[in-house]
Amino acid sequence: MQGRAGTVICKVVLLWAAGLLAGCAEWSESSSTSLTMTPSASISLGIRSGDALNPIIGGAQRAPGTALESDTDAVTAPGPLMAAEGAPADSPPMKGTQEERSVDDLYDPFEKPGEQRAADIEEYDPWEPFNVAIFNFNRKVDKYVLKPVATVYDKVVPDEIELGLRRFFHNARFMPRFMNNLFQGKFKGASIEMGRFLVNSTLGLAGYLDFAKEVFGWETTDEDLGQTLGRYGVKPGRFLVLPIPPFVTTVRDLVGYIGDIFLDPINYLVFPSIQLNNAPALIGHTHRNTITFLQFGVRAEDVINERSINLESFQGVEDSTVDLYATIRNAYLQKRAQSIRE
């Protein structure tokens, strides 16, 4: 009797152990699958002055495997399956494939970790046929012109120089950010912007190094006129895609973008595309062709440099998204709403 009972107990233990091993194997396989399907993880808002997306399809920073640091505007981009990792045990199971989820529940590839997405963001896009046509045109320009140039540029220019140029351009656009902090009553942000500009323009070699952040810890969010208008209750208006900067925008943010051009003294004192009577300028107002050539060259360098920083992550976002236009639109509107609330 005891021998028969022992045999039964052994069989039960063996069955239990086999079931446990099978369950572990199944869990391990599903976990590894979810990690494999996770898209590229680092996105940045490429054009400044409120253009929270890259010039052509929304802007992105290099994937985390590269040597680039995340010292400006870098945000993590969790894919649809990433949320399952570490989710509570009672969370409802995720349904559908990754492609189905990317269309039905548009995830934001520009969302920071732990960031709350704005509820019920209105995607007002009555010009969608026009926007989609321009969006597809921009993607072709990126595919056949900008990306190949940026790829060669990336092979020639070291990563640290690329980041230094990004910081330089960001530092040079200090005045619109400073003024919009004042317009919004963010006096602490305005003082930080002023301190950053003075320190980085001197000790940071004209902004090539972010000395203010690395040494003093001075850092603040970028403010622009589109955010200022939104803070005072102006609605975004229609979503808009253009073949020229700011590329992806809304009617309100386009007005703000133009306004920021007038707030930037570079356009008066360095490259005087806006003429003021008796105002001193680095280049005389009469040299219109020289001014236009230099403005175009600086802008092209900025765009190519930013695109070269974003090569891998751009590809990751494109590969992991079915309806790229709708995803970029959703991400842009979410990001702008978030920046206005902050």
C-alpha positions in Angstrom: 0.0 0.0 0.0 2.8 2.4 0.9 4.7 1.5 -2.3 1.6 2.1 -4.4 1.0 5.5 -2.7 4.6 6.4 -3.2 4.3 5.6 -6.9 1.2 7.8 -7.2 2.9 10.7 -5.4 5.9 10.5 -7.7 3.8 10.6 -10.8 1.9 13.6 -9.5 5.2 15.4 -8.7 6.6 14.6 -12.1 3.4 15.8 -13.9 3.5 19.0 -11.8 7.2 19.6 -12.6 6.6 19.0 -16.4 3.7 21.5 -16.4 5.8 24.1 -14.5 8.7 23.7 -17.1 6.3 24.0 -20.0 4.8 27.1 -18.5 8.2 28.7 -18.0 9.2 27.9 -21.6 6.0 29.4 -22.9 6.5 32.6 -20.8 10.1 32.9 -21.9 9.2 32.5 -25.5 6.4 35.1 -25.4 8.7 37.6 -23.5 11.5 37.2 -26.0 9.0 37.7 -28.9 7.7 40.9 -27.4 11.2 42.3 -27.0 12.1 41.3 -30.5 9.1 43.1 -31.9 9.8 46.3 -29.9 10.5 49.1 -32.4 13.4 51.6 -32.2 13.5 53.4 -29.0 14.7 57.0 -29.3 12.9 59.9 -30.8 13.5 63.6 -30.9 11.7 66.6 -32.0 13.9 67.6 -34.9 13.1 71.3 -35.9 13.1 73.7 -33.1 10.8 76.6 -32.5 7.8 74.4 -31.9 8.3 72.1 -34.9 8.4 69.1 -32.7 9.0 66.7 -35.5 11.8 66.1 -38.0 11.8 68.0 -41.3 10.3 65.3 -43.4 8.3 62.8 -41.4 8.7 63.8 -37.8 12.3 63.7 -36.6 14.0 61.1 -34.5 17.2 60.6 -32.6 19.5 57.8 -33.1 18.7 54.4 -31.7 20.1 53.7 -28.3 22.8 51.3 -29.6 24.8 54.2 -31.1 27.3 56.4 -29.4 25.2 59.6 -29.4 24.1 61.1 -26.1 20.6 62.2 -25.4 21.3 65.7 -24.2 18.6 67.5 -26.1 15.0 66.7 -26.5 15.6 62.9 -26.5 12.5 60.9 -25.5 11.9 57.2 -25.3 9.5 55.6 -27.8 7.9 52.5 -26.4 6.2 50.3 -29.0 2.8 48.8 -28.5 4.3 45.6 -27.1 6.6 47.3 -24.7 3.8 48.2 -22.3 3.2 44.4 -21.7 6.6 44.2 -20.0 6.1 44.7 -16.3 2.4 45.2 -16.6 0.2 44.2 -13.7 -1.0 40.6 -13.6 -4.6 41.6 -13.9 -4.1 43.8 -17.0 -6.3 42.8 -19.9 -4.5 40.9 -22.6 -3.4 42.9 -25.7 -5.4 41.9 -28.7 -4.5 41.9 -32.4 -1.2 42.1 -34.1 1.3 44.9 -33.8 0.2 46.2 -37.2 -3.5 46.2 -36.2 -2.7 48.0 -32.9 -0.6 50.6 -34.6 -3.7 51.6 -36.7 -6.5 51.1 -34.2 -4.7 52.4 -31.1 -2.1 54.8 -32.5 0.8 54.7 -30.2 3.0 57.8 -29.8 6.6 57.1 -30.8 7.6 60.4 -29.3 6.1 59.7 -25.9 8.4 59.9 -22.8 8.5 57.0 -20.3 5.7 57.4 -17.8 4.3 60.4 -19.7 0.5 60.8 -19.6 -1.0 61.1 -23.0 -3.5 63.9 -23.4 -7.0 62.6 -23.5 -9.3 63.2 -26.4 -6.9 65.2 -28.6 -8.9 66.5 -31.5 -7.3 65.5 -34.8 -8.9 68.2 -37.0 -7.6 67.4 -40.5 -10.1 68.6 -43.1 -7.2 69.1 -45.5 -6.1 65.5 -45.2 -6.0 64.7 -49.0 -3.6 67.7 -49.6 -1.6 66.9 -46.5 -1.2 63.2 -47.4 0.0 64.2 -50.9 2.6 66.6 -49.5 3.6 64.1 -46.8 4.2 61.4 -49.5 6.2 64.0 -51.5 8.3 64.8 -48.5 9.0 61.2 -47.9 10.2 60.7 -51.4 12.5 63.8 -51.1 13.8 62.2 -47.9 14.3 58.8 -49.5 16.0 59.9 -52.6 17.8 63.2 -51.6 18.0 63.9 -47.9 18.6 60.5 -46.5 21.5 59.6 -48.9 23.1 63.0 -48.3 22.7 62.5 -44.5 24.1 59.0 -44.7 27.3 60.2 -46.4 27.5 63.2 -44.0 27.2 60.8 -41.0 30.1 58.7 -42.3 32.3 61.7 -42.7 31.4 63.8 -39.6 32.0 62.3 -36.2 29.1 61.9 -33.9 30.3 64.4 -31.3 30.7 67.1 -33.9 27.1 66.4 -35.1 25.8 66.9 -31.5 28.0 70.0 -31.1 26.5 71.5 -34.2 23.0 70.7 -32.9 23.8 72.4 -29.6 25.3 75.4 -31.5 22.1 75.9 -33.6 20.0 75.5 -30.5 22.0 78.1 -28.6 21.8 80.6 -31.5 18.0 80.4 -31.4 17.9 81.5 -27.8 15.9 84.8 -28.1 12.5 83.4 -29.3 12.6 80.9 -26.4 13.6 83.6 -23.9 10.8 85.9 -25.1 8.1 83.2 -25.1 9.0 82.3 -21.5 8.4 86.0 -20.6 5.1 86.0 -22.6 3.9 83.0 -20.7 5.0 84.4 -17.3 7.6 81.7 -16.9 10.2 84.0 -15.4 12.3 81.2 -13.9 12.5 79.6 -17.4 13.4 83.0 -18.9 16.2 83.4 -16.4 17.5 79.9 -17.1 17.4 80.6 -20.8 19.4 83.8 -20.3 21.9 82.1 -18.0 22.3 79.2 -20.4 22.9 81.5 -23.4 25.5 83.6 -21.6 27.4 80.6 -20.2 27.2 78.4 -23.3 28.1 81.3 -25.6 31.3 82.0 -23.7 32.5 78.9 -21.7 30.6 76.6 -24.1 32.3 77.9 -27.2 29.3 79.6 -28.8 27.0 76.8 -27.7 29.1 73.9 -29.1 29.3 72.6 -25.6 26.3 72.6 -23.2 28.4 73.8 -20.4 25.4 75.2 -18.5 23.8 71.8 -18.3 26.8 69.7 -17.6 28.4 71.9 -14.9 25.5 73.9 -13.4 22.5 71.7 -14.2 20.7 74.5 -15.9 18.0 73.1 -18.2 14.5 74.1 -19.1 11.9 73.2 -21.7 11.9 75.0 -25.1 9.1 77.6 -25.5 7.8 79.0 -28.8 5.1 81.4 -29.9 2.8 78.5 -30.9 2.9 77.3 -27.3 2.3 80.8 -26.1 -0.8 81.2 -28.2 -2.0 77.8 -27.0 -1.4 78.8 -23.4 -3.7 81.8 -23.9 -6.5 79.6 -25.3 -5.9 79.7 -29.1 -6.9 76.4 -30.6 -4.6 74.4 -32.9 -6.8 74.8 -35.9 -6.3 72.6 -38.9 -3.4 70.1 -39.2 -1.1 71.1 -42.0 1.8 69.4 -43.9 4.1 71.7 -45.9 7.0 71.0 -48.3 9.0 73.7 -46.5 9.7 74.3 -42.8 8.1 73.7 -40.4 6.8 70.7 -42.5 4.4 69.3 -39.9 2.3 71.9 -38.1 -1.1 73.4 -37.4 -2.5 76.7 -38.4 -1.8 78.1 -35.0 1.7 76.8 -34.8 2.5 78.1 -38.3 1.5 81.6 -37.2 3.7 81.1 -34.2 6.6 79.9 -36.3 6.4 83.0 -38.5 6.2 85.1 -35.3 9.3 83.5 -33.9 11.2 84.5 -37.1 10.4 88.2 -36.2 11.5 87.6 -32.6 14.9 86.2 -33.6 17.6 89.0 -33.9 19.7 86.9 -36.2 17.2 87.9 -38.9 17.9 91.5 -38.2 21.6 91.7 -37.2 23.4 88.7 -38.8 21.4 87.7 -41.9 19.1 90.7 -42.2 16.2 89.2 -44.2 14.1 91.6 -42.2 15.3 95.2 -42.7 15.2 97.8 -40.0 16.1 101.4 -40.7 19.6 102.3 -39.5 20.0 98.9 -37.8 23.6 97.6 -37.8 24.0 94.2 -39.5 26.9 91.8 -40.1 26.0 91.8 -43.8 24.7 94.9 -45.5 21.0 94.9 -46.6 22.0 95.6 -50.2 23.7 92.2 -50.5 20.4 90.3 -50.9 21.9 87.4 -52.9 24.6 86.8 -50.3 22.1 86.9 -47.4 19.8 84.4 -49.2 22.7 82.1 -50.0 24.0 82.1 -46.4 20.5 81.6 -45.0 19.9 78.6 -47.3 23.3 77.1 -46.5 22.9 77.4 -42.7 19.4 75.9 -42.9 20.5 73.1 -45.1 23.4 72.3 -42.8 21.0 72.3 -39.8 18.5 69.9 -41.6 21.2 67.5 -42.9 22.9 67.4 -39.5 19.7 66.7 -37.7 18.7 64.0 -40.3 22.1 62.3 -39.9 21.6 62.1 -36.1 18.2 60.4 -36.7 19.1 57.8 -39.3 18.6 54.6 -37.4 15.5 55.7 -35.3 13.8 57.1 -38.4 14.1 53.8 -40.0 12.8 52.0 -36.9 9.7 54.2 -36.8 8.9 53.7 -40.5 9.4 49.9 -40.2 7.2 49.5 -37.2 4.2 51.7 -38.3 1.6 50.9 -40.9 -0.3 54.2 -41.2 2.7 56.5 -40.8 0.8 59.7 -41.6 -1.8 59.1 -39.0 0.8 58.2 -36.4 2.9 61.3 -37.1 -0.2 63.5 -36.9 -1.3 62.0 -33.6 2.2 62.2 -32.2 2.6 65.8 -33.2 -0.7 66.9 -31.7 -0.1 64.9 -28.5 3.3 66.4 -28.1 2.1 70.0 -28.7 -0.7 69.6 -26.2 1.7 68.2 -23.7 4.2 71.1 -24.2 1.4 73.7 -23.7 0.3 72.0 -20.4 3.9 72.0 -19.0 
